[in-house]
Amino acid sequence: MDICTFWYGPRLREVDQLCLASMVMTGQRVKLFSYEPVLNVPAGVECCEAEAILPRETFKRLDPGYPKLKSSRTIPHFSDLFRVTLMRHKQGVWLDTDIYLVKRFEPDPARHYLARENRSRLGVSALYLPENSPIIAEFERYIASDDIAPRWLGIRRRVLRPMLLRLKGKEVTPAALGITIFANDGISRMAKRYGIFRDAAPKESFYYWNGKESLKIFSAKYGLEPLHHPHFIGFHIHQKGPTTATPEEGSFYHWARKRVFDHGFRFDEPTAAPTGGRPPIAPAP
């Protein structure tokens, strides 16, 4: 199956370049969707037009001020809508640009693929939904509606928070409701409702260390521990700060970076860009 992902802005961070290169190294086709040219895409990554999947106007569905964004949450929210819409278009599997892949990611095309982050929540950085998924139908219903709060949210964020915002004279927007309403929280709720949660993959698949613990990949103390777990496929590099520093020798991140460079990847110059489009837009916050 093809690997799909999305980027908003003219240039990738080095951590995203490393992760995209790691995907190419598995031998799978890797497709990076964007609305504008991305100037420093690793060799082997295919650049694709995002407009064919979800119209740019959908940004206004989330933030009426677009292209002047009122919140840094708008782009993550849009990415969450985009990845689910990709599933309806049968483009392949989804991986965030900050997933470092070690093995091929090819879930059963007839089954949902979501991995646990913890006992009660699923991650959405690695995802596959069959085209008849009720989760896709819920997202399509939301996009077509005028609702601000998705109906799958709990009473606190769907009813109480909008009420409190209005009492304070503040605008009710998706950004004001929280960062994970279309992601971990929202999809976990739907997965439980539709009986998908119980079949979720083990957290070690992509979230071996999560939250603050994900910083362990930058420490030689923990070395290559994730590689020894039988369920390990790749790692979601949730914490980005240390990726701009010199990697600590013996750490997972040092190994991951060296592995890509030893394979011949270099990120000094632009290597690909989608055809057409307007001048590059501002980088994602």
Salt bridges, closest charged atoms under 4 A:
ASP2 OD2 - ARG29 NH1 3.25
ASP2 OD2 - LYS31 NZ 3.19
GLU14 OE1 - ARG257 NE 3.06
ASP16 OD2 - ARG13 NE 2.53
GLU36 OE2 - ARG56 NH2 2.97
GLU46 OE1 - ARG29 NE 2.78
GLU57 OE1 - LYS60 NZ 3.78
ASP80 OD1 - ARG83 NH2 3.46
ASP96 OD1 - ARG83 NH1 2.98
ASP98 OD1 - HIS236 NE2 3.28
ASP98 OD2 - LYS240 NZ 2.67
GLU106 OE2 - ARG104 NH2 2.90
GLU117 OE1 - ARG121 NH2 3.67
GLU131 OE2 - LYS90 NZ 3.62
GLU138 OE1 - ARG141 NH1 3.14
GLU138 OE1 - ARG151 NE 2.97
GLU138 OE2 - ARG193 NH1 3.39
GLU140 OE2 - ARG88 NE 2.98
GLU171 OE1 - LYS70 NZ 3.32
ASP185 OD2 - ARG157 NH2 2.63
ASP185 OD1 - ARG189 NE 3.07
GLU213 OE2 - LYS216 NZ 3.24
ASP262 OD2 - LYS258 NZ 2.67
